[in-house]
Amino acid sequence: MTPRDGSDVHDNRWSDLDRPPLAATGLRRSLVRDGGLWSSVEVVPRTGSTNTDLVARAVAGTADEGAVLVAEEQSEGRGRLDRRWSAPPRSGLFFSVLVKPGEHEVPVERWGWLPLLTGVAVATALSSAAGVDTALKWPNDLLLTVGDEERKAGGILAERAGADAVVVGIGLNVSLRAEELPVPGAGSLALAGAKVLDREPLLRAVLRSFERWYVEWCAAEGDPTLSRLQETYAAGCATLGRQVRAMLPGDRELVGEAVAVDGDGRLVIATPSGDREPVGAGDIVHLRPA
């Protein structure tokens, strides 16, 4: 359909009434406050990648801690291992946040907990705000149950942005319909029967949850035990207790049972030989249901 003014329907912010645009002014009013984490909230209609944009601003020194960049559409959204992330405009939440844990005396060796912290924050927020149980697949996938099937509905990507900053990107499918799924195993809040699909309260809930967890984690100087992050992540991690295949750097493969997440945020895999090997980076495949 072409609007009477001749403009492209894709550029009309009201072209899909089931997917209204985000109101940046209202989001700023509810999230940005003195003494809080969030320093700015910007919503752009379209970009390549919010992570790429925010990393560039951080490196250039033009973004403060607590900057939030949201895109209604991403053309070059990325996940781990440089996988592409695509979705129709305004069908999900696609945003990045800038944090500087070093300014809060969190040692660099504990920054690897940030993707796991983000997963806990998102899962906690969606449970209360949308009425859906969100499971976490180590290290950065968000899983929802569609029918009786576990499906990926979101992902997290953390990237260093200079010496003292980290940009954490979050992609979450909200109103994606079955015929719009990029791959058969994908899911969305709509397909999982979420009670709320309005993106503004969902985004506010996620950001407030992230702020609570991040502030507590920083107050504990990144200690995952004192901040209760390690135990909370383990309680919501769908990977633990399952047989998994870990595709490791150097084309190495490790198969066994995922038995724990250690103090460094690594997945501990018990092999058939009885060894326990911590995995800090790799692609994890669930081999059997929990």
TORDRENTI-80123 format. One line per 5 residues: number of its first residue (from 1); for each residue x, y, z of N, C-alpha, C. Coordinates in steps of 0.001 Angstrom, whole numbers. Layout:
BEGIN
NUM	X,Y,Z,X,Y,Z,X,Y,Z ~ ...
***
This chain:
BEGIN
1	841,-1185,0,0,0,0,876,1235,0 ~ 558,2246,-837,1308,3491,-907,468,4620,-342 ~ 953,5381,603,202,6496,1166,-135,7530,108 ~ -1184,8327,336,-1613,9308,-644,-567,10379,-893 ~ 292,10608,83,1317,11635,-130,2486,11126,-948
6	2429,9823,-1342,3465,9260,-2189,4681,8759,-1452 ~ 4706,8889,-130,5870,8430,623,5859,6918,738 ~ 7007,6372,1059,7147,4928,1232,6469,4518,2528 ~ 5578,3515,2459,4868,3076,3655,5845,2598,4723 ~ 7025,2126,4281,8024,1633,5230,8523,2755,6129
11	8485,4019,5627,8975,5155,6390,7886,5834,7197 ~ 6650,5388,7074,5537,5964,7813,5505,5352,9209 ~ 5715,6189,10245,5826,5652,11595,4527,5031,12089 ~ 3403,5292,11401,2121,4699,11806,1636,3668,10786 ~ 2539,3130,9944,2129,2218,8872,1600,891,9403
16	2037,465,10606,1556,-776,11198,981,-429,12565 ~ -358,-322,12640,-991,127,13869,-847,-894,14994 ~ -557,-2158,14651,-304,-3160,15682,1079,-2992,16304 ~ 1904,-2174,15663,3279,-1969,16124,3581,-479,16186 ~ 3005,215,17160,3228,1660,17258,4666,1975,17614
21	5133,3171,17248,6511,3557,17562,6688,3838,19035 ~ 7923,3743,19486,8256,4068,20866,8264,5585,21057 ~ 7831,6022,22215,7822,7451,22547,9063,7766,23369 ~ 10066,8341,22709,11342,8596,23370,11193,9560,24542 ~ 10354,10582,24399,10204,11575,25471,9672,10927,26742
26	8666,10081,26611,8114,9406,27774,9105,8452,28406 ~ 9886,7758,27582,10897,6851,28116,11954,7614,28905 ~ 12394,8742,28368,13390,9548,29086,12827,10056,30415 ~ 11578,10498,30375,10964,11041,31583,10881,9997,32702 ~ 10651,8745,32320,10471,7704,33339,11778,7032,33750
31	12830,7155,32950,14060,6413,33230,15239,7279,33658 ~ 15347,8473,33116,16496,9329,33412,16184,10169,34656 ~ 17002,9991,35693,16778,10733,36936,18115,10942,37638 ~ 18156,11965,38474,19377,12244,39234,19714,11062,40139 ~ 20958,10658,40105,21407,9556,40946,21144,8187,40368
36	20450,8107,39233,20165,6819,38600,21234,6449,37592 ~ 21157,5237,37090,22149,4776,36114,21951,5424,34748 ~ 20694,5539,34322,20445,5943,32940,20614,7441,32758 ~ 21529,7808,31869,21866,9217,31638,21193,9783,30392 ~ 20848,8931,29446,20174,9387,28227,19476,8203,27571
41	18378,8483,26882,17658,7472,26120,17347,8058,24754 ~ 17863,7439,23709,17639,7906,22339,16991,6792,21533 ~ 15959,7140,20772,15289,6184,19891,15475,6650,18458 ~ 16031,5793,17608,16214,6125,16194,15340,5195,15351 ~ 14830,5679,14224,13950,4834,13415,14658,3641,12786
46	15915,3808,12443,16624,2738,11748,18120,2958,11868 ~ 18873,1861,12025,20328,1950,12011,20874,588,11612 ~ 22192,539,11414,22797,-751,11121,22824,-1611,12355 ~ 23483,-1114,13402,23610,-1845,14663,23735,-849,15806 ~ 22873,-972,16810,22984,-79,17963,24292,-310,18707
51	24775,-1548,18733,26056,-1816,19389,27190,-1086,18685 ~ 27231,-1198,17364,28285,-529,16597,28256,971,16832 ~ 27055,1544,16802,26924,2992,16980,27359,3424,18373 ~ 26950,2693,19396,27252,3104,20762,28715,2853,21108 ~ 29303,1794,20575,30738,1573,20770,31524,2744,20184
56	31139,3183,18988,31844,4304,18347,31733,5574,19191 ~ 30558,5818,19757,30387,7008,20594,31221,6907,21870 ~ 31262,5710,22450,32041,5523,23676,33519,5756,23417 ~ 34021,5202,22327,35436,5357,21989,35763,6827,21707 ~ 34801,7528,21087,35014,8944,20768,34807,9847,21980
61	34309,9291,23072,34086,10082,24273,32843,10940,24233 ~ 31880,10582,23363,30663,11388,23229,29450,10734,23881 ~ 29662,9662,24642,28561,9003,25345,28979,8730,26783 ~ 28078,9005,27709,28354,8779,29127,27852,7408,29552 ~ 28317,6957,30725,27760,5723,31270,26246,5899,31439
66	25518,4844,31114,24069,4911,31228,23374,5380,29964 ~ 24127,5572,28891,23501,5927,27612,22760,4715,27062 ~ 21540,4940,26577,20716,3884,25988,20394,4290,24558 ~ 20670,3404,23613,20351,3653,22211,19415,2561,21721 ~ 18229,2969,21273,17198,2030,20825,16936,2269,19343
71	16783,1201,18579,16441,1317,17158,15115,609,16904 ~ 14256,1240,16140,13010,593,15744,13278,-527,14748 ~ 14400,-400,14038,14795,-1429,13067,16307,-1434,12947 ~ 16886,-2629,12848,18318,-2781,12607,18529,-3535,11295 ~ 19405,-3001,10455,19695,-3680,9191,20915,-4592,9293
76	21742,-4377,10327,22956,-5179,10478,23116,-5636,11926 ~ 22001,-6021,12550,22064,-6510,13918,22934,-7747,14004 ~ 23726,-7824,15101,24680,-8921,15235,24485,-9652,16546 ~ 24777,-10947,16505,24826,-11750,17717,26234,-12274,17912 ~ 26380,-13238,18809,27690,-13855,19004,28142,-14539,17730
81	29455,-14671,17589,30081,-15321,16436,29675,-14633,15132 ~ 29335,-13325,15251,28980,-12480,14102,27744,-12973,13355 ~ 26832,-13653,14065,25589,-14076,13430,24677,-12887,13226 ~ 23891,-12918,12153,22996,-11809,11838,21705,-11927,12638 ~ 21122,-10776,12967,19851,-10735,13687,18936,-9801,12907
86	17831,-10320,12375,16926,-9481,11585,15489,-9678,12053 ~ 14690,-8612,11940,13285,-8657,12325,12579,-7468,11679 ~ 11269,-7565,11463,10530,-6442,10882,10583,-5208,11784 ~ 10410,-4019,11215,10431,-2797,12024,9412,-2847,13160 ~ 9829,-2392,14343,8975,-2237,15518,8369,-3557,16000
91	8959,-4684,15604,8451,-5991,16043,9135,-6493,17306 ~ 10124,-5743,17783,10853,-6184,18964,11546,-5036,19645 ~ 12378,-5378,20614,13216,-4400,21287,14661,-4645,20875 ~ 15253,-3643,20258,16621,-3743,19772,17376,-2536,20326 ~ 18218,-2762,21330,18846,-1613,21983,20176,-1999,22604
96	20967,-979,22903,22272,-1163,23531,22428,-170,24666 ~ 23205,-565,25684,23467,303,26830,24971,367,27059 ~ 25413,1505,27554,26833,1715,27836,27065,1733,29340 ~ 27973,882,29806,28334,867,31227,29854,945,31359 ~ 30279,1439,32523,31712,1581,32792,32029,966,34157
101	32090,-360,34203,32296,-1034,35496,33616,-684,36165 ~ 34611,-313,35372,35888,45,35960,35796,1270,36861 ~ 34877,2172,36572,34704,3364,37392,34087,3030,38747 ~ 33557,1800,38877,32945,1369,40131,33812,324,40830 ~ 35092,281,40453,36078,-611,41074,35768,-2091,40856
106	35149,-2406,39732,34941,-3807,39364,36152,-4260,38557 ~ 36893,-5262,39015,38083,-5720,38286,37715,-6217,36882 ~ 38623,-5999,35942,38393,-6379,34548,38063,-7866,34420 ~ 38683,-8709,35255,38454,-10147,35122,37025,-10549,35479 ~ 36253,-9639,36063,34859,-9950,36378,33879,-9354,35373
111	34368,-8638,34379,33476,-8020,33401,32769,-9062,32537 ~ 33318,-10267,32479,32684,-11333,31706,31321,-11731,32245 ~ 31003,-11280,33466,29683,-11560,34029,28600,-10662,33447 ~ 28961,-9618,32729,27947,-8671,32242,26890,-9309,31329 ~ 27248,-10175,30364,26189,-10813,29565,25265,-11676,30421
116	25820,-12350,31431,25001,-13194,32301,24109,-12334,33191 ~ 24654,-11229,33691,23861,-10281,34466,22696,-9759,33636 ~ 22971,-9448,32386,21918,-8938,31504,20836,-9980,31293 ~ 21244,-11240,31121,20250,-12304,30962,19350,-12418,32178 ~ 19934,-12342,33368,19143,-12396,34599,18187,-11212,34662
121	18678,-10028,34312,17841,-8830,34362,16660,-8929,33401 ~ 16912,-9404,32191,15827,-9520,31211,14818,-10571,31648 ~ 15302,-11726,32076,14397,-12801,32493,13532,-12365,33672 ~ 14138,-11675,34633,13398,-11188,35790,12325,-10196,35370 ~ 12686,-9291,34466,11745,-8274,34017,10578,-8876,33243
126	10863,-9824,32368,9797,-10402,31547,8845,-11245,32376 ~ 9361,-11864,33423,8500,-12657,34293,7431,-11788,34937 ~ 7836,-10602,35405,6881,-9734,36101,6078,-8869,35139 ~ 6708,-8371,34073,6036,-7418,33194,5207,-8080,32100 ~ 5606,-9271,31657,4904,-9924,30551,4256,-11238,30943
131	4541,-11716,32157,3922,-12957,32614,4402,-14196,31905 ~ 5652,-14194,31458,6217,-15368,30792,7503,-15787,31491 ~ 7729,-17085,31526,8980,-17595,32072,10039,-17579,30980 ~ 11149,-16940,31273,12249,-16853,30319,13423,-17651,30868 ~ 13881,-18625,30109,15038,-19412,30519,16286,-18858,29838
136	17437,-19139,30424,18700,-18630,29906,19544,-19781,29382 ~ 19979,-19654,28159,20916,-20624,27595,22304,-19994,27636 ~ 23240,-20693,28301,24579,-20133,28434,25220,-19973,27058 ~ 25883,-18833,26778,26075,-17713,27694,25128,-16543,27470 ~ 24386,-16499,26341,23723,-15225,26050,22381,-15335,25327
141	21739,-16492,25341,20456,-16630,24646,19291,-16574,25627 ~ 18182,-15996,25174,16952,-15920,25942,15948,-16880,25322 ~ 15444,-17827,26113,14570,-18873,25607,13161,-18713,26155 ~ 12170,-18918,25275,10763,-18922,25664,10138,-20233,25205 ~ 9080,-20651,25873,8383,-21866,25489,7212,-21523,24585
146	7234,-22071,23379,6157,-21883,22407,5532,-23255,22175 ~ 4288,-23424,22628,3699,-24758,22628,4429,-25578,23677 ~ 5045,-26649,23248,5872,-27430,24175,7327,-27416,23738 ~ 7686,-26409,22955,9033,-26331,22390,9783,-25117,22930 ~ 11028,-25324,23287,11893,-24251,23754,12498,-23534,22551
151	12286,-22219,22484,12762,-21468,21314,13530,-20228,21733 ~ 14490,-19857,20905,15253,-18630,21156,14427,-17427,20733 ~ 14227,-16495,21675,13469,-15281,21383,14312,-14026,21541 ~ 15546,-14192,21994,16387,-13019,22182,17835,-13401,22393 ~ 18682,-12401,22304,20110,-12633,22490,20782,-11403,23064
156	21987,-11602,23555,22758,-10555,24221,24165,-10553,23648 ~ 24700,-9362,23403,26059,-9243,22886,26778,-8136,23644 ~ 27861,-8480,24346,28658,-7499,25075,29973,-7272,24343 ~ 30361,-5994,24177,31586,-5642,23470,32345,-4566,24241 ~ 33663,-4732,24317,34487,-3699,24930,34444,-2438,24068
161	34449,-1307,24740,34421,-25,24036,35522,852,24621 ~ 36761,562,24246,37886,1270,24827,38334,593,26112 ~ 39116,1313,26898,39744,714,28070,38790,522,29233 ~ 37779,1388,29356,36992,1370,30589,35501,1143,30384 ~ 35068,822,29180,33632,748,28918,33246,-549,28217
166	32004,-930,28442,31413,-2094,27774,30039,-1688,27246 ~ 29761,-2070,26019,28436,-1869,25445,27737,-3218,25417 ~ 26544,-3273,25984,25755,-4502,26002,24536,-4300,25101 ~ 24410,-5139,24093,23282,-5065,23183,22284,-6177,23468 ~ 21009,-5848,23339,19929,-6800,23591,18972,-6777,22406
171	18647,-7948,21906,17618,-8088,20877,16555,-9038,21381 ~ 15293,-8609,21351,14201,-9422,21875,13015,-9363,20923 ~ 12574,-10516,20436,11392,-10577,19573,10138,-10411,20420 ~ 9330,-9420,20109,8132,-9140,20899,6873,-9598,20166 ~ 6539,-8941,19044,5276,-9235,18358,5460,-10072,17098
176	6635,-10647,16916,6921,-11421,15709,5911,-12551,15527 ~ 5321,-12636,14336,4348,-13668,14016,5062,-14888,13438 ~ 4356,-16002,13421,4976,-17257,12986,5561,-17140,11584 ~ 4830,-16481,10683,5296,-16378,9290,6468,-15411,9140 ~ 6785,-14655,10208,7882,-13695,10133,9167,-14217,10764
181	9132,-15392,11350,10307,-15917,12032,11475,-16079,11061 ~ 12677,-15633,11456,13832,-15758,10558,14271,-17199,10365 ~ 14078,-18032,11407,14397,-19458,11336,13314,-20213,12097 ~ 13077,-21483,11777,11991,-22233,12430,12111,-22314,13942 ~ 13315,-22318,14481,13497,-22466,15912,13401,-21182,16700
186	13046,-20079,16049,12939,-18799,16746,11584,-18674,17427 ~ 11472,-17724,18326,10219,-17495,19030,10032,-16024,19307 ~ 8947,-15679,19976,8658,-14292,20341,7749,-14290,21549 ~ 7634,-13142,22189,6717,-13018,23319,5284,-13296,22883 ~ 4908,-12834,21689,3547,-13068,21200,3265,-14553,21060
191	4182,-15287,20466,3982,-16722,20249,4019,-17498,21567 ~ 4675,-16922,22581,4736,-17581,23887,3543,-17233,24772 ~ 2623,-16426,24251,1421,-16092,25009,1623,-15034,26067 ~ 2538,-14094,25845,2793,-13041,26826,1548,-12186,27046 ~ 1363,-11756,28281,201,-10936,28622,353,-9493,28148
196	1584,-9048,27963,1861,-7673,27556,2791,-7689,26343 ~ 2386,-6972,25285,3227,-6851,24094,3560,-5391,23794 ~ 3109,-4500,24641,3430,-3079,24508,4914,-2909,24834 ~ 5678,-2425,23861,7132,-2408,24029,7629,-1390,25056 ~ 6885,-313,25268,7365,704,26208,7428,204,27649
201	6356,-376,28200,6501,-912,29561,7499,-2061,29637 ~ 7629,-2835,28562,8609,-3918,28566,10035,-3364,28612 ~ 10286,-2330,27816,11625,-1729,27812,11929,-1082,29160 ~ 10960,-387,29728,11177,226,31045,11478,-849,32091 ~ 10732,-1940,32042,10941,-3017,33020,12332,-3624,32880
206	12771,-3868,31649,14095,-4461,31426,15199,-3520,31907 ~ 15086,-2236,31568,16129,-1287,31966,16163,-1079,33480 ~ 15025,-1049,34115,15013,-912,35572,15584,-2152,36246 ~ 15283,-3320,35694,15832,-4557,36230,17344,-4595,36048 ~ 17813,-4193,34875,19256,-4148,34629,19922,-3204,35622
211	19318,-2044,35834,19909,-1072,36769,20042,-1664,38162 ~ 19005,-2346,38646,19071,-2948,39986,20208,-3961,40081 ~ 20294,-4856,39109,21328,-5895,39164,22728,-5306,38993 ~ 22851,-4334,38081,24162,-3738,37827,24653,-2971,39046 ~ 23789,-2205,39683,24182,-1438,40870,24617,-2378,41995
216	23871,-3456,42220,24243,-4416,43275,25560,-5113,42943 ~ 25730,-5457,41682,26966,-6134,41250,28164,-5211,41430 ~ 28005,-3941,41049,29103,-2979,41217,29391,-2739,42697 ~ 28338,-2673,43523,28539,-2465,44960,29334,-3613,45570 ~ 29201,-4804,44987,29952,-5979,45451,31279,-6121,44712
221	31685,-5063,43974,32913,-5061,43179,32959,-6241,42212 ~ 31772,-6554,41677,31685,-7604,40660,31685,-9019,41205 ~ 31660,-9167,42512,31669,-10505,43103,30324,-11179,42817 ~ 30311,-12285,42061,29042,-12914,41686,28337,-13605,42840 ~ 29084,-13918,43906,28464,-14553,45068,27804,-13520,45970
226	28541,-12458,46320,27997,-11423,47189,26791,-10725,46565 ~ 26809,-10572,45250,25709,-9898,44559,24555,-10843,44249 ~ 24701,-12133,44584,23704,-13179,44335,23496,-13457,42847 ~ 24403,-12931,42029,24251,-13106,40588,24491,-14553,40169 ~ 25517,-15189,40734,25854,-16549,40333,24717,-17521,40634
231	24153,-17449,41845,23087,-18378,42205,21811,-18097,41421 ~ 21512,-16824,41150,20295,-16487,40408,20417,-16923,38955 ~ 21606,-16724,38373,21802,-17173,36993,21657,-18691,36902 ~ 22280,-19407,37823,22210,-20871,37799,20767,-21358,37931 ~ 19975,-20670,38759,18584,-21086,38966,17757,-20945,37703
236	18116,-19998,36836,17337,-19784,35618,17987,-20288,34358 ~ 19110,-21011,34492,19868,-21447,33319,19373,-22802,32822 ~ 18819,-22818,31620,18290,-24052,31045,19385,-24986,30567 ~ 20614,-24516,30523,21725,-25352,30057,22178,-26342,31132 ~ 22081,-25943,32396,22565,-26795,33482,21710,-28049,33609
241	22398,-29163,33850,21711,-30443,33988,21438,-31143,32674 ~ 21895,-30573,31567,21640,-31163,30256,22932,-31693,29647 ~ 22753,-32633,28750,23859,-33056,27902,24041,-31992,26832 ~ 25282,-31555,26645,25555,-30487,25685,26748,-30848,24814 ~ 26797,-30193,23684,27984,-30252,22825,28534,-28831,22751
246	29773,-28662,23142,30425,-27357,23095,31373,-27323,21901 ~ 31114,-26386,20986,31998,-26178,19843,32994,-25097,20255 ~ 34240,-25495,20470,35240,-24621,21062,36170,-24040,20005 ~ 36857,-22945,20349,37850,-22382,19424,38872,-23435,19027 ~ 39350,-23321,17793,40318,-24286,17291,39674,-25555,16785
251	38368,-25482,16460,37618,-26638,15926,37613,-27815,16894 ~ 37672,-27528,18187,37609,-28589,19183,36186,-28758,19666 ~ 35810,-29992,19974,34446,-30294,20406,34490,-31012,21752 ~ 33567,-30617,22633,33503,-31227,23958,32052,-31612,24233 ~ 31818,-32885,24588,30464,-33369,24870,30405,-33857,26307
256	29359,-33495,27008,29200,-33935,28392,28002,-33255,29028 ~ 27923,-33338,30344,26812,-32720,31063,27238,-31372,31630 ~ 26421,-30355,31372,26677,-29035,31952,26269,-29081,33415 ~ 27230,-28931,34319,26951,-29166,35746,27009,-27904,36597 ~ 27633,-26838,36112,27743,-25639,36947,28179,-24444,36109
261	27965,-23262,36683,28572,-22031,36179,29525,-21566,37269 ~ 30823,-21486,36971,31800,-21213,38020,31892,-19722,38339 ~ 32792,-19382,39260,32914,-18007,39719,33369,-17027,38672 ~ 33897,-17527,37560,34300,-16659,36451,33241,-16600,35355 ~ 32077,-17208,35606,31011,-17193,34612,31162,-18244,33533
266	32108,-19157,33717,32343,-20204,32716,31396,-21387,32956 ~ 31043,-22063,31872,30211,-23257,31966,31107,-24466,32233 ~ 30807,-25201,33294,31598,-26379,33653,30913,-27615,33084 ~ 31654,-28374,32282,31117,-29557,31619,31813,-30798,32156 ~ 30999,-31754,32634,31523,-33028,33108,31539,-34003,31938
271	32708,-34503,31588,32853,-35395,30445,32635,-36844,30869 ~ 32389,-37754,29920,32203,-39169,30253,33401,-39781,30978 ~ 34592,-39191,30804,35784,-39720,31469,35864,-39303,32935 ~ 34940,-38420,33367,34943,-37979,34752,35613,-36645,34978 ~ 36221,-36084,33941,36856,-34768,34067,35798,-33668,34063
276	36149,-32547,34677,35300,-31362,34632,36086,-30243,33966 ~ 35565,-29758,32851,36292,-28750,32085,35471,-27470,31998 ~ 36038,-26341,32452,35331,-25065,32323,35466,-24507,30908 ~ 34376,-24007,30379,34354,-23452,29024,34031,-21966,29123 ~ 34942,-21135,28647,34722,-19693,28711,34215,-19093,27426
281	34399,-19795,26325,33930,-19311,25024,33625,-20498,24140 ~ 32544,-20417,23423,32175,-21516,22533,30694,-21485,22217 ~ 30305,-22316,21286,28916,-22431,20875,28345,-23684,21537 ~ 27257,-23550,22277,26682,-24638,23041,25396,-25158,22377 ~ 25334,-26462,22195,24137,-27099,21640,23534,-27980,22720
286	22242,-27792,23022,21545,-28673,23955,21218,-29991,23248 ~ 21630,-31103,23831,21445,-32390,23173,20185,-33124,23632 ~ 19664,-32804,24789,18423,-33467,25242,17658,-32511,26128 ~ 16347,-32697,26243,15535,-31821,27096,15941,-31959,28561 ~ 15641,-30909,29337,15890,-30976,30766,14936,-31957,31408
***
